[in-house]
Amino acid sequence: MSIGPSWARSASILACLLIPCASGLPTSAAATTLDQAFVDAYLENPRLRAGRAQLRATDELVPQALSGYRPTVEIDGSLEGVSGQTDRGDIDRLTTGAALSLRQNLYAGGGTQALVDASLEVVAATRAQLLSLEQTVLTDVVAAYSAVWRDRVVLELALANASRLDRQLQATRDRFSVGEVARTDVAQAQARVAGARSDIEQARADLAASVAAYRAVIGEDPQDLAEPEPAADLPASPEAAFLLAATNPEVVAAARLVESQRHRIDVAYADLLPSLDLTGDLSYLDEPSAGLDYQRRATVGLQLNIPLYQGGLEYSQVRENRQTLLQRQGELENSVRSVQQQVTTAWEQLIAARAAIEALKAQVDANRIALDGVQEEAQVGQRTVLDVLDAEQELFESQVDLVRAQRVETVASYQLKAAIGEMTVVGLDLDVDPYDAEAYFEQQRTRLFGIDTQ
């Protein structure tokens, strides 16, 4: 089945609507840029909102740890009615009382400060993890944005190729009707038209999948998209990239968790040491017993606790935390290796993509010249219909390969940015206020009362 002229015209119109920013074509002034997509995702992505909430929850570990330095104060009230009989007469008494008690820890084996230090390190690690999540989301934006752009251009190329092949089929039929070519030539042209239709359907399916990925990351359907450019200010060599990768938030988070676990060992060990508390009580009883109208009492004391043996629990907890430290150290080493791998992979993909782009540009130019020449030679009988069809297919495939290589270059450049820890709104110098990770922490750190989170 062939593609008729009317369908070809409709396809051309559809291409203009779907592909307003194809490579080499001017883009609309209102086209969405990659930087705008970054900002939209940074402000609206649910994973980032969840990560920020997780950080705020982690911030609360510090005031919880600091509470060990603060006193606990309690008020107790009592009401007791007594009714009965004795050999001296009836008893009918209502006793009321109130007590105020205070306990202030003076020494806990260093466990309180160790817990504070461990909590501070966990907060720092969670901040780094939030930056790592930010890098992941923004890298996903690049992948989704560039995929939509690529698939729109590929669809336009597929539509244009189908239109060319349809014209070629019509010309072949005309030549067949006057006996210039054989039926085989017509069949070959029909086969290529059918293949072009298959390419169009595949391009549409790929575009639909890319649009869905874009929507998932950025939260809205893509409009006109400007052609994405590779990241700027990249390291000049792999060695320079490796040095910068030491500040990758994935590595920073793992290092902070190692330090936190060191303090966790001290927290566990403190349970084996003595603790000393200052205690104080004020109490009042009204009619505590027969013959007494009231009783007031004030006590102040020191309470020393020396653990001797608690079933071996504390010893096991110390051993557990020491093993966990080894786990954290292994995770840190794995993070370093992972980041180094990311640097190497992104660098090699970037270099390969740049080389491929140069080669494919030359190939596209050569295929375009070859197609023009083959078409001219075919008109004077020096080339067959199959030669023309092959030339058209080679041009189409090289154009598609070029677009895909350009997308690979863009993604690889930003993956290299992520590997060196610069794939953030600050590292990319985006026009948006970065999330203030300190604000909630400073607000809650020394807070003594209240359950609101504003």
C-alpha positions as CSV (number, residue, x, y, z in Angstrom):
1,M,0.0,0.0,0.0
2,S,1.5,3.4,-1.0
3,I,1.4,6.7,0.7
4,G,-0.7,9.0,-1.4
5,P,0.1,12.7,-2.2
6,S,-2.6,14.0,0.1
7,W,-1.3,11.9,3.0
8,A,2.2,13.1,2.3
9,R,1.0,16.8,2.5
10,S,-0.7,16.0,5.8
11,A,2.5,14.4,7.1
12,S,4.4,17.5,6.2
13,I,1.9,19.7,8.0
14,L,2.0,17.4,11.0
15,A,5.8,17.5,11.0
16,C,5.7,21.3,11.2
17,L,3.4,21.2,14.2
18,L,5.3,18.5,16.1
19,I,8.8,19.6,15.3
20,P,9.1,23.3,15.8
21,C,12.7,23.0,16.9
22,A,14.4,20.5,14.6
23,S,18.1,20.7,14.3
24,G,19.0,23.5,11.9
25,L,15.6,25.2,12.1
26,P,14.9,28.5,14.0
27,T,13.1,27.9,17.3
28,S,10.2,29.9,18.6
29,A,11.0,32.7,21.0
30,A,8.6,31.0,23.5
31,A,10.3,27.7,23.3
32,T,11.2,26.0,26.6
33,T,14.9,25.9,27.3
34,L,16.7,23.1,29.1
35,D,17.5,25.6,31.9
36,Q,13.8,26.3,32.3
37,A,13.0,22.6,32.5
38,F,15.7,22.3,35.2
39,V,14.0,25.1,37.2
40,D,10.5,23.6,36.8
41,A,11.7,20.2,38.0
42,Y,13.7,21.7,40.9
43,L,10.6,23.5,42.2
44,E,7.9,20.8,41.5
45,N,9.5,17.4,41.4
46,P,7.9,15.2,44.1
47,R,11.1,13.3,44.8
48,L,12.8,16.5,45.7
49,R,9.9,17.6,47.9
50,A,10.1,14.2,49.7
51,G,13.9,14.5,50.1
52,R,13.6,18.0,51.6
53,A,11.0,16.7,54.1
54,Q,13.3,13.8,54.9
55,L,16.1,16.3,55.7
56,R,13.8,18.3,57.9
57,A,12.8,15.1,59.8
58,T,16.5,14.3,60.1
59,D,17.2,17.8,61.5
60,E,15.1,16.8,64.5
61,L,17.7,14.3,65.6
62,V,19.9,17.1,66.9
63,P,17.4,18.7,69.3
64,Q,16.4,15.1,70.4
65,A,20.1,14.5,71.2
66,L,20.5,17.8,72.9
67,S,17.5,17.0,75.2
68,G,19.9,14.8,77.1
69,Y,21.6,17.9,78.5
70,R,18.3,19.3,79.7
71,P,16.3,18.5,82.8
72,T,13.0,16.6,82.9
73,V,10.3,18.2,85.0
74,E,7.1,16.5,86.0
75,I,4.0,17.3,88.1
76,D,2.0,14.6,89.7
77,G,-1.4,15.0,91.4
78,S,-3.3,12.6,93.6
79,L,-6.8,12.3,95.1
80,E,-7.7,9.6,97.6
81,G,-10.8,9.2,99.6
82,V,-10.8,7.0,102.7
83,S,-13.9,5.8,104.5
84,G,-14.0,3.2,107.3
85,Q,-14.4,2.4,111.0
86,T,-12.0,1.7,113.8
87,D,-12.3,1.1,117.5
88,R,-11.8,4.8,117.9
89,G,-14.5,5.9,115.6
90,D,-15.4,6.4,111.9
91,I,-12.8,7.5,109.3
92,D,-13.9,9.8,106.6
93,R,-11.0,11.6,105.0
94,L,-10.2,13.0,101.5
95,T,-6.5,13.3,100.8
96,T,-5.2,15.4,98.0
97,G,-1.6,16.0,96.9
98,A,0.7,17.4,94.4
99,A,4.4,16.8,93.6
100,L,6.9,18.5,91.4
101,S,10.0,16.5,90.5
102,L,13.1,17.4,88.6
103,R,15.9,15.3,87.2
104,Q,19.1,16.7,85.6
105,N,21.7,14.4,84.2
106,L,25.2,15.5,85.2
107,Y,27.2,12.7,83.6
108,A,26.3,9.9,81.2
109,G,29.6,8.5,80.3
110,G,30.0,10.9,77.4
111,G,27.0,9.4,75.7
112,T,25.0,12.6,75.4
113,Q,27.7,14.5,73.5
114,A,28.5,11.5,71.4
115,L,24.9,11.3,70.4
116,V,24.8,15.0,69.5
117,D,27.9,14.6,67.4
118,A,26.5,11.5,65.7
119,S,23.3,13.3,64.9
120,L,25.1,16.3,63.5
121,E,27.0,14.0,61.1
122,V,23.7,12.3,60.1
123,V,22.2,15.7,59.3
124,A,25.3,16.6,57.2
125,A,25.1,13.2,55.4
126,T,21.4,13.7,54.7
127,R,22.1,17.2,53.2
128,A,24.6,15.6,50.9
129,Q,22.1,12.9,50.0
130,L,19.6,15.6,49.1
131,L,22.2,17.1,46.8
132,S,22.8,13.7,45.3
133,L,19.0,13.4,44.7
134,E,19.0,16.8,43.2
135,Q,21.7,15.7,40.8
136,T,19.7,12.6,39.9
137,V,16.6,14.5,39.2
138,L,18.3,17.1,37.1
139,T,20.2,14.4,35.2
140,D,16.8,12.8,34.6
141,V,15.6,16.1,33.2
142,V,18.4,16.2,30.7
143,A,17.6,12.6,29.6
144,A,13.9,13.3,29.3
145,Y,14.2,16.7,27.6
146,S,16.8,15.6,25.1
147,A,14.9,12.4,24.4
148,V,11.8,14.3,23.5
149,W,13.8,16.7,21.3
150,R,15.6,13.8,19.6
151,D,12.4,11.8,19.0
152,R,10.6,14.9,17.6
153,V,13.4,15.4,15.1
154,V,13.6,11.7,14.2
155,L,9.8,11.8,13.6
156,E,10.2,14.8,11.3
157,L,13.0,13.0,9.4
158,A,10.9,9.9,9.1
159,L,8.0,11.9,7.8
160,A,10.2,13.7,5.3
161,N,11.7,10.4,4.2
162,A,8.3,9.0,3.7
163,S,7.3,12.0,1.6
164,R,10.4,11.6,-0.6
165,L,9.8,7.9,-1.0
166,D,6.2,8.5,-1.9
167,R,7.3,10.9,-4.7
168,Q,9.9,8.4,-5.8
169,L,7.2,5.7,-6.0
170,Q,4.9,7.9,-8.0
171,A,7.7,8.7,-10.4
172,T,8.6,5.0,-10.7
173,R,5.0,4.2,-11.5
174,D,4.9,6.9,-14.2
175,R,8.1,5.5,-15.8
176,F,6.7,2.0,-15.6
177,S,3.6,3.1,-17.4
178,V,5.7,4.2,-20.4
179,G,7.9,1.2,-20.2
180,E,11.1,2.8,-18.9
181,V,11.4,0.6,-15.8
182,A,10.3,-2.9,-14.8
183,R,7.6,-4.0,-12.4
184,T,10.4,-5.0,-10.0
185,D,11.4,-1.4,-9.7
186,V,7.9,-0.5,-8.7
187,A,7.9,-3.3,-6.1
188,Q,11.2,-2.1,-4.7
189,A,9.8,1.4,-4.3
190,Q,6.6,0.1,-2.7
191,A,8.7,-1.9,-0.2
192,R,10.7,1.2,0.8
193,V,7.5,3.2,1.3
194,A,6.2,0.4,3.6
195,G,9.4,0.5,5.5
196,A,9.1,4.3,5.8
197,R,5.6,3.9,7.3
198,S,7.1,1.5,9.9
199,D,9.8,4.0,10.7
200,I,7.1,6.6,11.3
201,E,5.1,4.4,13.7
202,Q,8.2,3.5,15.6
203,A,9.2,7.2,15.9
204,R,5.7,8.0,17.2
205,A,5.9,5.3,19.8
206,D,9.4,6.4,20.9
207,L,8.2,10.0,21.1
208,A,5.2,9.0,23.2
209,A,7.4,7.1,25.7
210,S,9.8,10.1,25.9
211,V,6.9,12.5,26.5
212,A,5.7,10.2,29.4
213,A,9.2,10.3,30.9
214,Y,9.3,14.1,30.6
215,R,5.9,14.4,32.3
216,A,7.0,12.1,35.1
217,V,10.2,14.2,35.8
218,I,9.1,17.7,35.1
219,G,5.3,17.5,35.8
220,E,3.9,18.8,32.6
221,D,3.8,17.9,28.9
222,P,6.6,19.3,26.8
223,Q,5.8,22.3,24.6
224,D,8.2,23.7,22.0
225,L,11.7,22.7,23.1
226,A,14.8,24.5,22.2
227,E,17.7,22.3,21.0
228,P,19.6,21.2,24.1
229,E,23.3,22.2,24.3
230,P,26.0,20.2,26.0
231,A,27.0,21.3,29.5
232,A,29.6,24.0,29.7
233,D,32.7,24.4,31.9
234,L,33.7,20.7,31.9
235,P,37.0,19.4,33.2
236,A,39.8,19.5,30.6
237,S,40.9,15.9,31.4
238,P,39.9,12.7,33.2
239,E,42.5,13.5,35.8
240,A,41.0,16.9,36.6
241,A,37.5,15.2,36.7
242,F,38.8,12.7,39.3
243,L,40.1,15.4,41.5
244,L,36.7,17.3,41.4
245,A,34.8,14.0,42.0
246,A,36.1,14.0,45.6
247,T,33.3,16.5,46.4
248,N,30.6,14.4,44.8
249,P,27.7,14.4,47.3
250,E,27.5,10.7,47.2
251,V,31.0,10.4,48.5
252,V,30.5,13.2,51.0
253,A,27.4,11.5,52.4
254,A,29.2,8.2,52.8
255,A,32.1,9.9,54.6
256,R,29.7,11.7,57.0
257,L,28.0,8.4,57.8
258,V,31.4,6.9,58.7
259,E,32.0,9.7,61.2
260,S,28.5,9.4,62.6
261,Q,29.1,5.7,63.2
262,R,32.3,6.4,65.1
263,H,30.3,8.5,67.5
264,R,27.6,5.8,67.7
265,I,30.3,3.4,69.1
266,D,30.9,6.0,71.9
267,V,27.1,6.2,72.5
268,A,26.9,2.4,73.0
269,Y,30.1,2.3,75.1
270,A,28.7,5.0,77.4
271,D,26.0,2.5,78.6
272,L,28.9,0.6,80.3
273,L,30.0,3.6,82.3
274,P,28.5,5.2,85.5
275,S,25.9,7.9,85.3
276,L,25.2,10.7,87.8
277,D,21.9,12.6,88.1
278,L,20.8,15.5,90.2
279,T,17.2,15.0,91.6
280,G,14.8,17.3,93.4
281,D,11.3,16.9,94.6
282,L,8.6,19.2,96.1
283,S,5.5,17.6,97.4
284,Y,2.4,18.6,99.3
285,L,-0.3,16.4,100.9
286,D,-3.6,17.6,102.4
287,E,-4.7,15.4,105.3
288,P,-2.2,12.7,104.6
289,S,-3.3,10.7,107.7
290,A,-5.4,11.0,110.8
291,G,-4.1,13.8,113.0
292,L,-2.2,15.5,110.2
293,D,-3.7,18.4,108.4
294,Y,-1.0,18.6,105.7
295,Q,2.5,17.6,104.9
296,R,5.1,19.5,102.9
297,R,8.3,17.9,101.7
298,A,11.4,19.1,99.8
299,T,14.3,16.8,98.8
300,V,17.5,17.3,96.8
301,G,19.9,14.5,96.0
302,L,22.4,12.9,93.8
303,Q,21.8,9.5,92.2
304,L,24.7,7.5,91.0
305,N,24.2,4.5,88.8
306,I,27.1,2.0,88.2
307,P,26.2,-0.7,85.8
308,L,27.6,-4.1,86.7
309,Y,25.9,-6.5,84.4
310,Q,22.7,-6.2,82.3
311,G,22.5,-9.5,80.6
312,G,25.3,-8.7,78.0
313,L,23.1,-6.3,76.0
314,E,25.4,-3.3,76.2
315,Y,28.4,-5.4,75.2
316,S,26.6,-6.7,72.2
317,Q,25.5,-3.2,71.1
318,V,29.2,-2.0,71.2
319,R,30.2,-4.9,69.0
320,E,27.3,-4.3,66.7
321,N,28.2,-0.7,66.2
322,R,31.8,-1.6,65.5
323,Q,30.7,-3.9,62.8
324,T,28.4,-1.2,61.4
325,L,31.5,1.1,61.2
326,L,33.2,-1.5,59.0
327,Q,30.0,-1.5,56.9
328,R,30.1,2.3,56.5
329,Q,33.7,2.3,55.6
330,G,33.1,-0.3,52.9
331,E,30.2,1.8,51.6
332,L,32.5,4.8,51.5
333,E,35.0,2.9,49.4
334,N,32.3,1.7,47.1
335,S,31.0,5.2,46.7
336,V,34.5,6.4,45.7
337,R,34.8,3.6,43.1
338,S,31.3,4.2,41.8
339,V,32.0,7.9,41.3
340,Q,35.3,7.2,39.5
341,Q,33.4,4.8,37.3
342,Q,30.8,7.4,36.5
343,V,33.6,9.9,35.6
344,T,35.3,7.4,33.3
345,T,32.0,6.3,31.6
346,A,30.7,9.8,31.1
347,W,34.1,11.0,29.8
348,E,34.4,8.2,27.3
349,Q,30.9,8.5,26.1
350,L,31.4,12.3,25.6
351,I,34.6,11.8,23.6
352,A,33.0,9.1,21.5
353,A,29.9,11.1,20.9
354,R,31.9,14.2,19.8
355,A,33.9,12.0,17.4
356,A,30.7,10.4,16.1
357,I,29.1,13.8,15.5
358,E,32.0,15.0,13.4
359,A,31.9,11.8,11.3
360,L,28.2,11.8,11.0
361,K,28.1,15.4,9.9
362,A,30.5,14.5,7.1
363,Q,28.4,11.4,6.3
364,V,25.2,13.4,6.1
365,D,26.8,15.9,3.7
366,A,28.3,13.2,1.6
367,N,25.0,11.2,1.5
368,R,23.1,14.4,0.5
369,I,25.5,15.0,-2.4
370,A,25.4,11.4,-3.4
371,L,21.6,11.4,-3.4
372,D,21.5,14.4,-5.7
373,G,24.0,12.8,-8.0
374,V,22.2,9.4,-8.1
375,Q,18.9,11.1,-8.8
376,E,20.4,13.1,-11.7
377,E,22.1,9.9,-13.1
378,A,18.9,7.9,-12.8
379,Q,17.0,10.5,-14.9
380,V,19.4,9.7,-17.8
381,G,19.3,5.9,-17.2
382,Q,22.8,5.6,-15.6
383,R,21.3,4.5,-12.2
384,T,18.6,2.2,-11.3
385,V,15.6,2.9,-9.0
386,L,17.2,0.7,-6.4
387,D,20.3,2.9,-6.4
388,V,18.1,6.0,-5.7
389,L,16.2,4.2,-3.0
390,D,19.5,3.1,-1.3
391,A,20.8,6.6,-1.5
392,E,17.7,8.0,0.1
393,Q,17.8,5.3,2.9
394,E,21.4,6.0,3.6
395,L,20.8,9.8,3.9
396,F,17.8,9.1,6.3
397,E,19.8,6.7,8.5
398,S,22.8,9.0,8.7
399,Q,20.5,12.0,9.7
400,V,18.9,9.9,12.4
401,D,22.3,8.7,13.7
402,L,23.5,12.3,13.8
403,V,20.5,13.4,15.9
404,R,21.0,10.5,18.3
405,A,24.7,11.2,18.7
406,Q,23.9,14.8,19.5
407,R,21.6,13.6,22.2
408,V,24.3,11.2,23.6
409,E,26.8,14.1,23.7
410,T,24.4,16.3,25.7
411,V,23.5,13.6,28.2
412,A,27.1,12.5,28.7
413,S,28.2,16.0,29.3
414,Y,25.7,16.5,32.1
415,Q,26.5,13.0,33.5
416,L,30.1,14.2,33.8
417,K,28.8,17.3,35.6
418,A,27.0,15.0,38.0
419,A,30.0,12.8,38.6
420,I,32.1,15.8,39.7
421,G,29.3,17.1,41.9
422,E,28.2,20.1,39.9
423,M,24.8,18.9,38.6
424,T,23.0,21.2,41.0
425,V,21.1,24.5,40.7
426,V,24.2,26.2,42.2
427,G,26.7,24.3,40.0
428,L,24.6,25.0,36.9
429,D,24.1,28.7,38.0
430,L,20.3,28.4,37.4
431,D,18.0,31.4,37.9
432,V,16.3,30.0,41.0
433,D,16.8,30.3,44.7
434,P,18.4,27.1,46.1
435,Y,16.7,25.3,48.9
436,D,17.9,26.6,52.3
437,A,18.9,23.5,54.1
438,E,20.0,25.5,57.2
439,A,16.8,27.4,57.8
440,Y,14.7,24.6,59.5
441,F,17.7,23.2,61.3
442,E,18.6,26.5,62.9
443,Q,15.0,27.2,63.8
444,Q,14.5,23.8,65.6
445,R,18.0,23.2,66.9
446,T,17.6,24.9,70.3
447,R,13.8,24.9,70.4
448,L,12.4,23.9,73.8
449,F,8.7,23.8,73.2
450,G,6.1,23.4,70.4
451,I,5.0,20.8,67.9
452,D,4.3,23.0,64.9
453,T,6.7,22.7,62.0
454,Q,6.5,26.1,60.5
